[in-house]
Amino acid sequence: MQINLLYNRMAKKKSAVTEPMLQEGNLQEIIIQSLIEKKGEDIICVNLKKINHVFFDYFIICTGNSKPHVETLCDYVREMTHRNIQTTPTFVEGVENAEWVLLDYFNVIVHIFQPEARTYYNLEKLWSDAEIQHY
């Protein structure tokens, strides 16, 4: 009886804490807020849900003004997603030179660019048929 009571109490406490964190959209919100907190520039979220033959739901694109800034943005996004919703990217690329860092969270892809690389690749134009929200 005591074990069941303790288990029920723990389950209620756990669900009260974790359920709101796991709602749809929360990952994007945490990533965007993390980028804003570390002074990421020209942050956009590209909603790709309505685009056919795309394997992910969102692109989040941001500019860092230098290699250390891009590294800081990348590290902080990883830290905050792990801390808040216990998730880590399934794949990370570009950290070595930090001109274009990609964080793959399966349905959400985060692109953190230095200004020259962002201008050159111009992902916003490539996905211009999608809904784009600026932050």
Steps between C-alpha positions, in 0.01 A plus 500: 500500500777746594693412184196566280435832673863603456497386136179694425642812661822474300308435178279805554798719582696372199211543256431852627858593427566314174171514310506873421862475391427231243219682321534567128690817428688512828828387344488784247414748775793388716740520205379844392507634856854365543614675183338825612661479846847468346441787258454298182416726207232481230330194651231338287289186524399338172189282535537215252201291613296586191782437252483159332790255516679672787615276784497762777256760629710810570820676408624752752760730349718746688811710446792529739740786434825302551637149549487526883146637482383212278665251738331666800160491330545132413615402849220694669227348281632152579520579872151647523327225301670241717419685823136579418374199304781247538572480128818528302554539127526175308770655282726805524717625215722799429628573850864476389500813285171646632408670173179295480401280792210259458317344796260220404218445750321264259191717426679828566821595322699792641738692271738749661701697246769762490375793286696416182388137494137592566503744210667247272266205571185714540279221640211743549473545125533127436200433728309820417180307424475407870361712783782705654482666841759762601618557857 
